Amino acid sequence: PPRSTLFPYTTLFRSVFVYKQSAGKPQELEVYFPKDWSPSNKVPGLILFHGGSWTGGTLDQFRYACRYFATRGLVAATANYRMLPKAEQKGLPAGESYKRVCVTDAKTAIRWFKQHAGELGIDPKRIITGGGSAGGHVSVLATTTPGLDDPSDPPGFDTSVVAYVLFNPAFHETDVGDPQIDVLQHLKAALPPAIMFFGTEDGWKKGADAAFAKLKELGNKTTEMWLAKGQSHSFFNKPPWQDVTISAADRFLVAQGLLKGACTLPAPAGGEILERQP
């Protein structure tokens, strides 16, 4: 059963669900609901995956973002997923990445979100996904790679989405060693609209640049990359950039018809801005 918590400073509420047992451990999905929520609302749903190098990280990374997007009318969720410890990684077959298990669980989480759309008050045809760093990578693979499915997943639910919100997604050239987790091998011109955020000094930006270039080469015109000058990896976790990136994501979702009205976060006192990469 869900565990619900009323936030003392808002009318939002949160429910925590176990969406699967993975390697004997419960995997949780925290769902944040808008004010005056009702199962009959059928609003867009957002599901974000935390980062942590595919081996760590917690749900706390996107609790702030989920609370914010719930105030804007979305049903917003953040999910954890199985991660292989170092000892288990050493036992993997040659050529099999430890990142695979993360993608499999993310697929299950998205399917669970759709399967329970009726109770959650979301429209299963308007699901947005994304995440930070490793979670960004996981979210894209969960919706594009044709493999890595859990045979226990409920039949009849795909993992397609209508948009991505990606906070310095960690795509890396070494992923080519395992095609199942290599984002570049699963990109298509018809990739749903996506927004990516990066610091200009982020060493992981190289992989995203390669993905961005391939999408352009394929003819995709709905992917945006926005840059924070002088910032490094995970800059989006810290003020004022947390609000700056969430505000930009808000405007992006408004442009896609998935949100209405104006962003309610204040502009940063220091005037920090993102610049769009051509």
C-alpha positions in Angstrom: 0.0 0.0 0.0 1.1 3.6 -0.6 2.6 5.7 2.2 1.2 9.2 2.0 2.6 12.4 3.5 1.1 15.8 3.6 3.7 18.5 3.2 3.2 21.1 6.0 3.8 24.1 3.7 1.6 23.1 0.8 -1.6 21.2 -0.1 0.4 18.8 -2.2 0.6 15.2 -1.1 3.0 12.4 -1.9 2.5 8.6 -2.2 5.3 6.1 -2.2 4.7 2.8 -4.2 6.8 -0.3 -4.6 6.7 -0.8 -8.3 8.6 -4.1 -8.3 10.9 -6.4 -6.4 14.3 -6.3 -8.1 16.9 -8.9 -7.0 15.0 -9.3 -3.8 14.8 -5.6 -3.0 11.8 -3.3 -3.3 12.1 -0.5 -5.9 10.2 2.6 -5.1 8.4 5.2 -7.1 7.4 8.5 -5.3 4.4 10.2 -6.8 3.6 13.9 -6.1 0.0 15.0 -6.8 -1.3 18.5 -7.7 -3.6 20.6 -5.6 -7.3 19.5 -5.9 -6.1 16.2 -7.5 -8.6 13.7 -8.7 -8.2 10.4 -10.5 -10.5 11.7 -13.1 -8.2 14.6 -14.0 -6.1 12.7 -16.6 -3.2 15.2 -16.6 0.3 14.5 -18.1 2.6 12.4 -16.0 6.3 13.1 -15.4 8.7 10.4 -14.2 12.4 11.3 -13.4 15.3 9.0 -12.6 18.1 10.0 -10.3 21.8 9.9 -11.2 24.7 8.4 -9.4 27.0 6.7 -11.9 24.6 3.7 -12.3 25.8 2.5 -8.8 24.4 5.1 -6.4 22.1 8.1 -5.9 18.8 8.6 -4.2 15.3 9.8 -4.8 16.1 13.0 -3.1 17.7 14.4 -6.3 14.3 15.2 -7.9 12.0 15.6 -5.0 12.2 19.4 -5.3 11.5 19.2 -9.1 8.6 16.9 -8.6 7.1 19.1 -6.0 7.4 22.1 -8.3 5.9 20.3 -11.3 3.0 19.1 -9.2 2.2 22.7 -8.3 2.0 23.3 -12.0 -0.5 20.6 -12.5 1.5 17.5 -13.4 1.5 14.2 -11.6 5.2 14.0 -11.0 7.2 10.9 -9.9 10.7 10.0 -9.2 11.9 6.4 -9.2 14.9 4.4 -8.1 16.2 1.3 -9.8 18.5 -1.7 -9.4 22.2 -0.9 -9.4 24.9 -3.6 -9.4 27.6 -3.3 -6.7 31.2 -3.7 -7.7 31.3 -7.4 -6.7 28.4 -8.3 -9.0 29.8 -6.2 -11.8 33.0 -8.4 -11.8 30.8 -11.5 -12.5 29.1 -10.2 -15.6 29.7 -11.9 -19.0 32.2 -10.3 -21.3 30.7 -7.4 -23.2 27.7 -7.0 -20.9 27.4 -3.6 -19.2 26.5 -3.2 -15.5 24.1 -0.4 -16.7 21.7 -2.9 -18.2 19.9 -3.7 -15.0 19.2 0.0 -14.5 17.5 0.3 -17.9 15.4 -2.8 -17.2 14.0 -1.4 -14.0 13.3 2.0 -15.6 11.3 0.2 -18.2 9.3 -1.5 -15.5 8.7 1.9 -13.7 7.4 3.5 -16.9 5.1 0.6 -17.6 3.9 0.6 -13.9 3.1 4.3 -14.3 1.0 3.7 -17.4 -0.6 0.6 -15.9 -1.8 2.6 -12.9 -2.8 5.7 -14.9 -6.4 5.4 -13.9 -5.7 5.5 -10.1 -3.0 8.1 -10.5 -5.1 10.5 -12.6 -2.7 10.7 -15.5 -3.1 10.3 -19.3 -0.9 7.3 -20.3 -0.5 8.8 -23.7 1.1 11.9 -22.3 4.0 10.6 -20.3 7.2 12.7 -19.9 10.5 11.2 -18.7 14.0 12.2 -18.0 16.6 12.3 -15.3 20.0 13.5 -14.2 23.4 12.2 -15.4 23.1 8.4 -15.3 19.3 8.8 -14.8 19.1 10.8 -18.0 20.9 8.0 -19.9 18.7 5.4 -18.3 15.5 7.3 -19.2 16.4 7.6 -22.9 17.4 3.9 -23.2 14.3 2.8 -21.3 12.2 4.4 -24.0 14.3 3.6 -27.1 16.1 0.3 -26.8 14.0 -2.7 -28.0 15.6 -5.1 -25.5 16.3 -5.3 -21.8 12.7 -6.0 -20.8 11.7 -7.7 -17.6 9.6 -10.7 -18.6 7.5 -10.1 -15.5 6.4 -6.7 -16.7 2.6 -6.4 -17.4 1.8 -7.1 -21.0 0.1 -4.4 -23.1 2.1 -1.4 -21.9 4.9 0.1 -23.9 7.5 2.6 -22.7 6.9 5.3 -25.3 6.8 8.9 -24.1 5.9 12.3 -25.5 8.9 14.4 -24.3 12.2 14.2 -22.4 13.7 16.5 -19.7 17.4 15.6 -19.4 19.8 17.2 -16.9 23.4 16.5 -18.2 22.5 13.0 -19.4 25.6 10.8 -19.2 26.1 9.3 -22.7 29.6 8.0 -23.2 31.6 6.6 -26.1 32.6 3.5 -24.2 28.9 2.4 -24.3 29.6 1.2 -27.8 30.9 -2.0 -26.3 27.4 -3.0 -25.3 24.9 -2.0 -28.0 22.0 -2.4 -25.7 23.0 0.6 -23.6 24.6 2.7 -26.3 22.2 5.7 -26.9 23.7 6.6 -30.2 22.5 3.2 -31.7 18.9 3.9 -30.7 18.3 7.5 -31.8 15.8 8.2 -34.5 14.6 11.3 -36.4 11.3 10.8 -34.7 12.6 11.1 -31.2 10.0 13.0 -29.1 10.8 16.6 -28.2 13.7 16.8 -25.7 15.5 19.4 -23.7 19.0 18.9 -22.4 21.0 21.0 -19.9 24.8 21.0 -19.6 27.5 23.1 -18.0 30.1 24.2 -20.6 32.9 22.7 -18.4 31.2 19.3 -18.0 33.4 16.5 -19.3 30.3 14.4 -20.0 29.1 17.0 -22.6 31.1 15.3 -25.3 28.8 12.3 -25.4 25.7 14.5 -25.5 27.2 16.6 -28.3 27.6 13.4 -30.3 24.0 12.5 -29.7 22.9 16.0 -30.5 24.9 15.9 -33.8 23.5 12.5 -34.8 19.9 13.7 -34.2 20.6 16.7 -36.4 22.1 14.4 -39.0 18.9 12.2 -38.9 16.7 15.3 -39.4 15.4 15.7 -35.9 14.5 19.3 -35.2 12.8 18.9 -31.8 15.9 18.5 -29.5 17.2 21.5 -27.6 20.5 21.8 -25.6 20.9 24.7 -23.1 24.2 25.6 -21.6 25.3 27.1 -18.3 28.6 28.9 -18.9 31.5 27.9 -16.7 29.5 25.2 -14.9 30.5 21.5 -14.5 28.7 18.2 -14.1 25.6 18.2 -11.8 25.4 21.9 -11.7 21.6 21.6 -11.9 21.5 20.2 -8.3 22.7 23.5 -6.8 21.1 26.9 -6.5 20.5 29.1 -8.4 20.9 26.6 -11.3 18.3 24.2 -9.9 15.6 26.8 -10.4 17.1 28.1 -13.7 17.0 24.6 -15.3 13.5 23.8 -13.9 12.2 27.1 -15.2 13.6 26.3 -18.7 12.1 22.8 -18.5 8.7 24.4 -17.5 8.8 26.7 -20.6 9.7 23.8 -22.8 6.8 21.7 -21.5 4.5 24.7 -22.1 5.7 24.9 -25.7 4.9 21.2 -26.1 1.3 21.7 -24.8 2.0 19.7 -21.7 1.7 22.6 -19.2 -0.3 25.8 -19.2 0.5 29.3 -17.9 3.7 30.9 -16.8 6.5 29.4 -14.7 6.1 30.4 -11.1 9.7 30.3 -10.0 11.4 33.6 -9.5 14.3 34.7 -11.8 17.7 34.3 -10.1 18.9 37.3 -8.1 22.3 37.0 -9.8 20.9 37.1 -13.3 22.2 33.6 -14.2 20.9 32.5 -17.6 21.2 29.5 -19.9 22.3 29.9 -23.5 20.9 27.7 -26.3 23.5 25.7 -28.3 22.9 26.1 -32.0 
